Amino acid sequence: MKTHYRFKPKMLALTIASVIGGHSYAQEAETPPSDDMVEVIEVSGIRGSLVKSMDVKRSSSGVVDAISAEDIGKFPDTNLAESLQRITGVSIDRQNNEGSRVTVRGWGPEFNLITLNGRQMPSANLNETSANNSRSFDFANLAAESVAGIEVYKTGKANVTTGGIGATINILSHKPLSNPGLLANVGIKGIMDDTRIGDDITPEISGIYSNTFADDTIGISVVASRSTRDNYQPSAQVSSGWNSSFVTGQINDGLGDEIYDAGTGTVIMGAPQNFMYRFEDFSRTRTNAQLTLQYAPTDTFTATLDYTMAKFEQEVGRQELSAWFGSGNYGGTTFGQVDANGVVSPLVLTNKDCCDYGFGVGYWENTNETDSIGLNLEWVVTDNLSLEFDAHNSTAEASPDTHLGSNNIITAGIFRRGGDNITTVDFGQNIPVFSGTVNNNGNTTIDPGSIIGSGTSFRNGYMETEIEQYQLTGEYVFDDGIIASIDFGVAHQTMNNRTAYSLNEAGNWGGIGYTGETTGGGWNAPDGDGDNNFSDDAFTVADLTDIPGPANIGIDGQMVWVDFNQFNSDYANLYLNNPGLPNNVFTGCTPGTLCANPEYSVDLRLEEEQLAFFVQANLEFDLGDMPARMNIGLRHESTDVTANSLLPNFTSVVWGSPNELQLSQDGGIFQVGEGDYDELLPNIDFQLDVTDDVVVRASYSKTLARPNYDDLQAGGSPAGSQARAFEFTSASGGDPTLLPFVSDNIDLSLEYYYDEGSYASIGYYTKDVENFVGTSVTTQVIYPDLVNPASGARLAEAQAAVVDPTNAAQEIRNYYIAQGWLDANGNVVDPSAGGYDPLTYRVTVPVNAEDFSIDGFEIALQHMFGDTGFGIMANYTTVDGDGEYDNTKINQDQFVIPGLSDSANFVAFYEKDGFQARIAYNWRDEFLSSTTGGNNQQEPAYTEAYGQLDVNVSYEVNENLTIALEGINITEEDRRVRARGEDMIIYAAEQSARYAISARYKF
């Protein structure tokens, strides 16, 4: 314990920055205290952290929650996202059994703005099979050791950078002059995880050095950490999605077997497209570092220069076992009960489909790196006027590390499934149980010699975001009067984003390299690899024990583990030796390996330039004998958008078949589009201290968030190189003139601070958001120099010559050739002389078309049980939207906001005599996570309710050394996602606990 001074409630705002060791950009300065000081005792550790967080909540205008470090270099959790989920109204998404992205009051990651010391953080992430167009920030990139605190601003502020309608989350870093003297510690940790490949225990090391010199006028701090984690994630998936259809009466499959009898009613039947076991090995290394230099030559001037870097490197190895159920031979299937929405689906699926079991393998390495450098100058000009200048430049880049791309899959198959070899999936289990058999000339053992290739897909994603920001702000404090101070400022920010993607995909997914293929054999020859294209050494047959289930789980209890390097080499040589194989797109790869395509087919570049002016008046007055504060602010922000989007450069048209036009491509061209908008964003915060312990708040604010990057792209992009002769051809596009999402927010709260470190609060919030993106269809001429030969006066002449209307397209094309308008290959002889219409596309584009509202309640309690050392923290948040997905509708677009769900947290702790113990439970109710299935079906995906229990125990051996043990998800809760029916499982992951043992030494 140590002595310090605690101020009266209205003075707390001045000291919060130093209390939590950083600079809070949205807090208000107060006149320095004099006789108001009383000596109190500050308790460090868990209790001290909660007291600091409570002080932030109480002293801030508007609705602000916070997490504070227990000590320098010791944040409550090892993952920032997992700490944030303890805050009222905050829930998280998990990737690889680790906190990743944050949802606040039901608004997903793309609707929340992340800042570091008040500066917007760039984000860059990669999708598996498409370009990533989201603005969301991944907290897995940041270590917790360098963080002094986190603030969650749930109401808007005039002096806060725009971009979040859910919340603005500000990460505070350590500042040496805020903590004078020498501060140094180092920590080591061993992380114990479930692994199949890699180390069972992986290291983490972190440390901080901070010191001040020259009578505390010069400060330097260095914070660094590096951690490695190896872990294994098995899962069961219907990766290609579920199909739903209305059925009535008795339903039979194609073999005459009854599937289901709906009686005289109509039900919605769900059918899985496929089933897959996926086994993934992850190895990630996270490196964070921060250097901060401060210089304060006088009491009125402070300069701060800081550099922050975060690097996240990950290797992924993937194995798959799958079966396709496309033809729906479901005789003997057991169906579950019809649910309240009239949906029924297989409980135990029995399938007799031909022809193969698939074995997939993939391996890739990606890096996500963020670099940020900033300069901050604070100058107290007079006793009344202070100015602050802040500049920073930051970049985030995500890219693959090898020629293999950012994600890939190479698939093999054994074509001995079907007939009497029944495949079953029991969807009634927590992790669905898949089982089947093969018939290898009477032997049910898998023969590696019968395994052949079937297809390859190498994806190449890239994303980079750069932000350059300058801000000049000031505060003028009045000596007397109702207006205590005025904040004002101007800010300029330029954001440049590039998101790109390409694909090398080959094979026919029904067998390649099979017996006789290179000499004209059949596609599903059961004899397998008679041409010896694939080494048997690439395939290891082993018992499947990685998923819980009966002895026959998998293929007669077995799984084929594929050696990526050997199989990749065999495939590459097959393509090299047989250049005529279908879709051979790997001719540009280094011999002996497959590769991703370095030439991007999707390349979207966007620049947003923002200029903002703001002013805020901070009022202090009394209502009767009750102190009151009011903040009235206005922010004007103008944004200019420039989009630069890559389109395929189609240069000529060939009318090759009766109804199809083939377009010849010569590289790509960039199309430019521009947009702009202005927004006035007011905020009013009112706080009334009804008593010394009771605070009432009311806030109104307007906030905004911006559309995803692909919605802002320029021009329409054709889906491929084919066009329709007699119809419009489909394309999709964006619109850089889209307006941002704008939210009107109202918050009301009642807070009771009844004891040291203890409070209870209840709040109501509502958000009315407009300008959500819908879709519209327009007609566009994307390529002015291309004509549609099946148009104009010549088409009318050809139509008049048609003899057989059932063969009109062919006769029209033949007429063109006979007249010499087309040559024998379908080339247009004279495009300019025929009076043809331009080639026209029907383009689906985004439009601002929808509004949406949510409201809810937040209830929180924090209680310290006197001097016993025990304490609890609990909160519950409700989220209610004005629309939800209708499971009774199929094959229809439905506008609904994903991510809305209630959430709750409970933390109990004990802290005394150097011993700390904490147990934390986090729960999130079921929520809609997507409205699109694996093959772009209009099918919902619901992430089921999830609760996780974490523990942390530590002991101070002496004043320098602390040892700790922590456990994450100690009850090993699994994660599941389903479609519209309760048994329609999309994803079920078996999750293990993660433990860590650590020691930290203070110098």
ChimeraX attribute file (.defattr): number of C-alpha atoms within 10 A of each C-alpha:
attribute: neighborCount
match mode: 1-to-1
recipient: residues
	/A:1	9
	/A:2	8
	/A:3	10
	/A:4	12
	/A:5	13
	/A:6	16
	/A:7	20
	/A:8	14
	/A:9	13
	/A:10	16
	/A:11	19
	/A:12	20
	/A:13	21
	/A:14	19
	/A:15	21
	/A:16	22
	/A:17	20
	/A:18	15
	/A:19	21
	/A:20	30
	/A:21	24
	/A:22	23
	/A:23	21
	/A:24	23
	/A:25	14
	/A:26	16
	/A:27	17
	/A:28	20
	/A:29	16
	/A:30	15
	/A:31	13
	/A:32	10
	/A:33	11
	/A:34	7
	/A:35	6
	/A:36	11
	/A:37	13
	/A:38	10
	/A:39	10
	/A:40	12
	/A:41	11
	/A:42	16
	/A:43	15
	/A:44	17
	/A:45	21
	/A:46	21
	/A:47	23
	/A:48	18
	/A:49	24
	/A:50	24
	/A:51	22
	/A:52	24
	/A:53	24
	/A:54	22
	/A:55	21
	/A:56	26
	/A:57	20
	/A:58	23
	/A:59	21
	/A:60	20
	/A:61	26
	/A:62	28
	/A:63	20
	/A:64	20
	/A:65	22
	/A:66	25
	/A:67	27
	/A:68	27
	/A:69	28
	/A:70	21
	/A:71	16
	/A:72	23
	/A:73	26
	/A:74	20
	/A:75	24
	/A:76	22
	/A:77	18
	/A:78	17
	/A:79	19
	/A:80	27
	/A:81	25
	/A:82	25
	/A:83	19
	/A:84	27
	/A:85	24
	/A:86	24
	/A:87	23
	/A:88	23
	/A:89	28
	/A:90	26
	/A:91	33
	/A:92	24
	/A:93	18
	/A:94	15
	/A:95	11
	/A:96	14
	/A:97	20
	/A:98	17
	/A:99	22
	/A:100	20
	/A:101	23
	/A:102	30
	/A:103	24
	/A:104	27
	/A:105	30
	/A:106	28
	/A:107	23
	/A:108	22
	/A:109	24
	/A:110	22
	/A:111	26
	/A:112	27
	/A:113	25
	/A:114	27
	/A:115	19
	/A:116	16
	/A:117	18
	/A:118	20
	/A:119	25
	/A:120	25
	/A:121	23
	/A:122	27
	/A:123	27
	/A:124	27
	/A:125	26
	/A:126	26
	/A:127	17
	/A:128	12
	/A:129	17
	/A:130	15
	/A:131	22
	/A:132	21
	/A:133	23
	/A:134	19
	/A:135	23
	/A:136	20
	/A:137	20
	/A:138	20
	/A:139	21
	/A:140	20
	/A:141	23
	/A:142	23
	/A:143	23
	/A:144	24
	/A:145	27
	/A:146	26
	/A:147	24
	/A:148	26
	/A:149	29
	/A:150	26
	/A:151	24
	/A:152	25
	/A:153	24
	/A:154	24
	/A:155	26
	/A:156	31
	/A:157	29
	/A:158	29
	/A:159	24
	/A:160	19
	/A:161	23
	/A:162	22
	/A:163	23
	/A:164	27
	/A:165	29
	/A:166	30
	/A:167	26
	/A:168	27
	/A:169	25
	/A:170	24
	/A:171	24
	/A:172	24
	/A:173	24
	/A:174	27
	/A:175	27
	/A:176	27
	/A:177	26
	/A:178	17
	/A:179	20
	/A:180	17
	/A:181	15
	/A:182	15
	/A:183	17
	/A:184	18
	/A:185	19
	/A:186	19
	/A:187	21
	/A:188	19
	/A:189	20
	/A:190	20
	/A:191	22
	/A:192	20
	/A:193	20
	/A:194	19
	/A:195	19
	/A:196	16
	/A:197	14
	/A:198	15
	/A:199	17
	/A:200	15
	/A:201	19
	/A:202	18
	/A:203	17
	/A:204	19
	/A:205	19
	/A:206	23
	/A:207	23
	/A:208	22
	/A:209	19
	/A:210	24
	/A:211	19
	/A:212	22
	/A:213	14
	/A:214	10
	/A:215	11
	/A:216	18
	/A:217	16
	/A:218	20
	/A:219	25
	/A:220	21
	/A:221	22
	/A:222	21
	/A:223	24
	/A:224	22
	/A:225	23
	/A:226	19
	/A:227	20
	/A:228	20
	/A:229	22
	/A:230	23
	/A:231	24
	/A:232	23
	/A:233	20
	/A:234	19
	/A:235	22
	/A:236	26
	/A:237	22
	/A:238	24
	/A:239	20
	/A:240	18
	/A:241	28
	/A:242	28
	/A:243	20
	/A:244	24
	/A:245	13
	/A:246	14
	/A:247	15
	/A:248	15
	/A:249	13
	/A:250	12
	/A:251	15
	/A:252	16
	/A:253	15
	/A:254	13
	/A:255	11
	/A:256	10
	/A:257	14
	/A:258	16
	/A:259	21
	/A:260	23
	/A:261	16
	/A:262	17
	/A:263	11
	/A:264	9
	/A:265	10
	/A:266	14
	/A:267	23
	/A:268	25
	/A:269	22
	/A:270	21
	/A:271	20
	/A:272	22
	/A:273	19
	/A:274	16
	/A:275	23
	/A:276	25
	/A:277	26
	/A:278	21
	/A:279	21
	/A:280	21
	/A:281	21
	/A:282	19
	/A:283	20
	/A:284	18
	/A:285	18
	/A:286	22
	/A:287	22
	/A:288	23
	/A:289	22
	/A:290	21
	/A:291	19
	/A:292	22
	/A:293	20
	/A:294	23
	/A:295	21
	/A:296	20
	/A:297	14
	/A:298	10
	/A:299	9
	/A:300	13
	/A:301	16
	/A:302	19
	/A:303	18
	/A:304	21
	/A:305	18
	/A:306	20
	/A:307	18
	/A:308	20
	/A:309	20
	/A:310	21
	/A:311	21
	/A:312	21
	/A:313	19
	/A:314	20
	/A:315	16
	/A:316	17
	/A:317	19
	/A:318	22
	/A:319	24
	/A:320	25
	/A:321	25
	/A:322	22
	/A:323	24
	/A:324	20
	/A:325	19
	/A:326	12
	/A:327	13
	/A:328	19
	/A:329	23
	/A:330	26
	/A:331	20
	/A:332	16
	/A:333	21
	/A:334	16
	/A:335	18
	/A:336	17
	/A:337	15
	/A:338	16
	/A:339	15
	/A:340	10
	/A:341	14
	/A:342	16
	/A:343	24
	/A:344	25
	/A:345	29
	/A:346	25
	/A:347	20
	/A:348	21
	/A:349	22
	/A:350	22
	/A:351	25
	/A:352	21
	/A:353	21
	/A:354	20
	/A:355	20
	/A:356	23
	/A:357	24
	/A:358	24
	/A:359	28
	/A:360	26
	/A:361	25
	/A:362	24
	/A:363	20
	/A:364	21
	/A:365	20
	/A:366	22
	/A:367	20
	/A:368	22
	/A:369	22
	/A:370	24
	/A:371	19
	/A:372	22
	/A:373	18
	/A:374	20
	/A:375	18
	/A:376	18
	/A:377	18
	/A:378	18
	/A:379	18
	/A:380	17
	/A:381	13
	/A:382	11
	/A:383	12
	/A:384	13
	/A:385	15
	/A:386	18
	/A:387	19
	/A:388	18
	/A:389	18
	/A:390	20
	/A:391	19
	/A:392	20
	/A:393	21
	/A:394	23
	/A:395	22
	/A:396	23
	/A:397	23
	/A:398	24
	/A:399	21
	/A:400	22
	/A:401	15
	/A:402	12
	/A:403	18
	/A:404	22
	/A:405	28
	/A:406	27
	/A:407	24
	/A:408	25
	/A:409	23
	/A:410	26
	/A:411	25
	/A:412	30
	/A:413	28
	/A:414	28
	/A:415	25
	/A:416	25
	/A:417	22
	/A:418	20
	/A:419	12
	/A:420	12
	/A:421	18
	/A:422	19
	/A:423	23
	/A:424	21
	/A:425	21
	/A:426	19
	/A:427	21
	/A:428	16
	/A:429	15
	/A:430	17
	/A:431	23
	/A:432	26
	/A:433	21
	/A:434	27
	/A:435	21
	/A:436	22
	/A:437	25
	/A:438	24
	/A:439	18
	/A:440	17
	/A:441	10
	/A:442	7
	/A:443	10
	/A:444	14
	/A:445	16
	/A:446	22
	/A:447	18
	/A:448	20
	/A:449	17
	/A:450	22
	/A:451	31
	/A:452	34
	/A:453	29
	/A:454	26
	/A:455	21
	/A:456	23
	/A:457	21
	/A:458	25
	/A:459	27
	/A:460	31
	/A:461	30
	/A:462	25
	/A:463	25
	/A:464	22
	/A:465	24
	/A:466	22
	/A:467	23
	/A:468	21
	/A:469	19
	/A:470	19
	/A:471	19
	/A:472	17
	/A:473	19
	/A:474	19
	/A:475	21
	/A:476	18
	/A:477	19
	/A:478	15
	/A:479	12
	/A:480	8
	/A:481	10
	/A:482	14
	/A:483	17
	/A:484	20
	/A:485	23
	/A:486	20
	/A:487	21
	/A:488	20
	/A:489	20
	/A:490	19
	/A:491	21
	/A:492	19
	/A:493	20
	/A:494	17
	/A:495	19
	/A:496	18
	/A:497	24
	/A:498	21
	/A:499	27
	/A:500	24
	/A:501	25
	/A:502	22
	/A:503	24
	/A:504	20
	/A:505	21
	/A:506	20
	/A:507	21
	/A:508	15
	/A:509	14
	/A:510	18
	/A:511	26
	/A:512	28
	/A:513	28
	/A:514	28
	/A:515	24
	/A:516	15
	/A:517	18
	/A:518	15
	/A:519	8
	/A:520	9
	/A:521	12
	/A:522	13
	/A:523	18
	/A:524	22
	/A:525	19
	/A:526	22
	/A:527	17
	/A:528	26
	/A:529	24
	/A:530	18
	/A:531	14
	/A:532	15
	/A:533	18
	/A:534	27
	/A:535	16
	/A:536	18
	/A:537	12
	/A:538	19
	/A:539	22
	/A:540	14
	/A:541	14
	/A:542	12
	/A:543	15
	/A:544	19
	/A:545	14
	/A:546	15
	/A:547	20
	/A:548	14
	/A:549	17
	/A:550	12
	/A:551	13
	/A:552	16
	/A:553	23
	/A:554	27
	/A:555	21
	/A:556	17
	/A:557	19
	/A:558	21
	/A:559	23
	/A:560	26
	/A:561	20
	/A:562	25
	/A:563	15
	/A:564	20
	/A:565	15
	/A:566	18
	/A:567	24
	/A:568	24
	/A:569	17
	/A:570	22
	/A:571	25
	/A:572	21
	/A:573	17
	/A:574	19
	/A:575	24
	/A:576	18
	/A:577	11
	/A:578	13
	/A:579	13
	/A:580	10
	/A:581	18
	/A:582	12
	/A:583	14
	/A:584	15
	/A:585	19
	/A:586	21
	/A:587	13
	/A:588	11
	/A:589	16
	/A:590	11
	/A:591	13
	/A:592	17
	/A:593	20
	/A:594	27
	/A:595	26
	/A:596	27
	/A:597	23
	/A:598	16
	/A:599	14
	/A:600	18
	/A:601	17
	/A:602	21
	/A:603	23
	/A:604	26
	/A:605	25
	/A:606	24
	/A:607	21
	/A:608	18
	/A:609	18
	/A:610	21
	/A:611	17
	/A:612	22
	/A:613	20
	/A:614	22
	/A:615	21
	/A:616	22
	/A:617	19
	/A:618	21
	/A:619	17
	/A:620	17
	/A:621	16
	/A:622	12
	/A:623	11
	/A:624	8
	/A:625	10
	/A:626	12
	/A:627	17
	/A:628	20
	/A:629	21
	/A:630	23
	/A:631	23
	/A:632	20
	/A:633	23
	/A:634	21
	/A:635	26
	/A:636	16
	/A:637	20
	/A:638	16
	/A:639	20
	/A:640	17
	/A:641	19
	/A:642	21
	/A:643	27
	/A:644	22
	/A:645	28
	/A:646	22
	/A:647	21
	/A:648	19
	/A:649	16
	/A:650	19
	/A:651	13
	/A:652	18
	/A:653	23
	/A:654	20
	/A:655	25
	/A:656	16
	/A:657	14
	/A:658	19
	/A:659	16
	/A:660	17
	/A:661	24
	/A:662	20
	/A:663	19
	/A:664	15
	/A:665	13
	/A:666	11
	/A:667	13
	/A:668	17
	/A:669	13
	/A:670	17
	/A:671	16
	/A:672	16
	/A:673	19
	/A:674	19
	/A:675	16
	/A:676	16
	/A:677	14
	/A:678	15
	/A:679	17
	/A:680	15
	/A:681	22
	/A:682	21
	/A:683	23
	/A:684	24
	/A:685	24
	/A:686	18
	/A:687	23
	/A:688	19
	/A:689	20
	/A:690	17
	/A:691	13
	/A:692	13
	/A:693	13
	/A:694	16
	/A:695	19
	/A:696	18
	/A:697	21
	/A:698	21
	/A:699	23
	/A:700	21
	/A:701	24
	/A:702	25
	/A:703	29
	/A:704	23
	/A:705	21
	/A:706	21
	/A:707	24
	/A:708	17
	/A:709	22
	/A:710	23
	/A:711	20
	/A:712	30
	/A:713	28
	/A:714	26
	/A:715	26
	/A:716	25
	/A:717	21
	/A:718	19
	/A:719	12
	/A:720	12
	/A:721	14
	/A:722	17
	/A:723	25
	/A:724	19
	/A:725	22
	/A:726	16
	/A:727	13
	/A:728	15
	/A:729	20
	/A:730	20
	/A:731	23
	/A:732	18
	/A:733	19
	/A:734	24
	/A:735	21
	/A:736	25
	/A:737	21
	/A:738	22
	/A:739	24
	/A:740	22
	/A:741	22
	/A:742	23
	/A:743	25
	/A:744	20
	/A:745	24
	/A:746	20
	/A:747	22
	/A:748	18
	/A:749	20
	/A:750	18
	/A:751	21
	/A:752	19
	/A:753	20
	/A:754	13
	/A:755	13
	/A:756	12
	/A:757	21
	/A:758	20
	/A:759	20
	/A:760	18
	/A:761	18
	/A:762	17
	/A:763	19
	/A:764	17
	/A:765	22
	/A:766	21
	/A:767	23
	/A:768	17
	/A:769	21
	/A:770	19
	/A:771	19
	/A:772	21
	/A:773	21
	/A:774	14
	/A:775	14
	/A:776	12
	/A:777	16
	/A:778	13
	/A:779	15
	/A:780	17
	/A:781	17
	/A:782	20
	/A:783	15
	/A:784	11
	/A:785	13
	/A:786	20
	/A:787	21
	/A:788	22
	/A:789	29
	/A:790	26
	/A:791	17
	/A:792	14
	/A:793	13
	/A:794	19
	/A:795	20
	/A:796	12
	/A:797	13
	/A:798	19
	/A:799	18
	/A:800	10
	/A:801	13
	/A:802	16
	/A:803	11
	/A:804	10
	/A:805	10
	/A:806	9
	/A:807	11
	/A:808	17
	/A:809	21
	/A:810	15
	/A:811	19
	/A:812	23
	/A:813	24
	/A:814	17
	/A:815	20
	/A:816	21
	/A:817	18
	/A:818	12
	/A:819	11
	/A:820	13
	/A:821	20
	/A:822	21
	/A:823	15
	/A:824	14
	/A:825	11
	/A:826	21
	/A:827	19
	/A:828	22
	/A:829	13
	/A:830	12
	/A:831	19
	/A:832	11
	/A:833	8
	/A:834	17
	/A:835	16
	/A:836	18
	/A:837	17
	/A:838	18
	/A:839	23
	/A:840	22
	/A:841	24
	/A:842	18
	/A:843	25
	/A:844	18
	/A:845	21
	/A:846	22
	/A:847	19
	/A:848	18
	/A:849	12
	/A:850	15
	/A:851	16
	/A:852	17
	/A:853	17
	/A:854	20
	/A:855	19
	/A:856	19
	/A:857	20
	/A:858	21
	/A:859	20
	/A:860	21
	/A:861	18
	/A:862	22
	/A:863	20
	/A:864	21
	/A:865	14
	/A:866	12
	/A:867	9
	/A:868	10
	/A:869	15
	/A:870	18
	/A:871	22
	/A:872	19
	/A:873	21
	/A:874	21
	/A:875	22
	/A:876	21
	/A:877	25
	/A:878	20
	/A:879	21
	/A:880	17
	/A:881	18
	/A:882	12
	/A:883	13
	/A:884	14
	/A:885	16
	/A:886	13
	/A:887	16
	/A:888	13
	/A:889	16
	/A:890	18
	/A:891	11
	/A:892	10
	/A:893	12
	/A:894	16
	/A:895	16
	/A:896	18
	/A:897	22
	/A:898	19
	/A:899	24
	/A:900	25
	/A:901	22
	/A:902	24
	/A:903	26
	/A:904	25
	/A:905	24
	/A:906	19
	/A:907	19
	/A:908	17
	/A:909	20
	/A:910	19
	/A:911	21
	/A:912	14
	/A:913	8
	/A:914	13
	/A:915	17
	/A:916	20
	/A:917	19
	/A:918	20
	/A:919	17
	/A:920	20
	/A:921	18
	/A:922	22
	/A:923	19
	/A:924	23
	/A:925	16
	/A:926	18
	/A:927	18
	/A:928	22
	/A:929	18
	/A:930	17
	/A:931	20
	/A:932	15
	/A:933	19
	/A:934	16
	/A:935	13
	/A:936	11
	/A:937	17
	/A:938	21
	/A:939	24
	/A:940	23
	/A:941	26
	/A:942	23
	/A:943	21
	/A:944	18
	/A:945	16
	/A:946	15
	/A:947	18
	/A:948	17
	/A:949	19
	/A:950	21
	/A:951	19
	/A:952	20
	/A:953	18
	/A:954	19
	/A:955	18
	/A:956	17
	/A:957	11
	/A:958	10
	/A:959	10
	/A:960	11
	/A:961	16
	/A:962	18
	/A:963	18
	/A:964	18
	/A:965	17
	/A:966	21
	/A:967	19
	/A:968	22
	/A:969	22
	/A:970	16
	/A:971	14
	/A:972	14
	/A:973	16
	/A:974	18
	/A:975	20
	/A:976	22
	/A:977	21
	/A:978	22
	/A:979	27
	/A:980	26
	/A:981	26
	/A:982	20
	/A:983	25
	/A:984	24
	/A:985	29
	/A:986	24
	/A:987	23
	/A:988	23
	/A:989	24
	/A:990	20
	/A:991	20
	/A:992	20
	/A:993	17
	/A:994	19
	/A:995	20
	/A:996	20
	/A:997	18
	/A:998	18
	/A:999	18
	/A:1000	21
	/A:1001	17
	/A:1002	17
	/A:1003	12
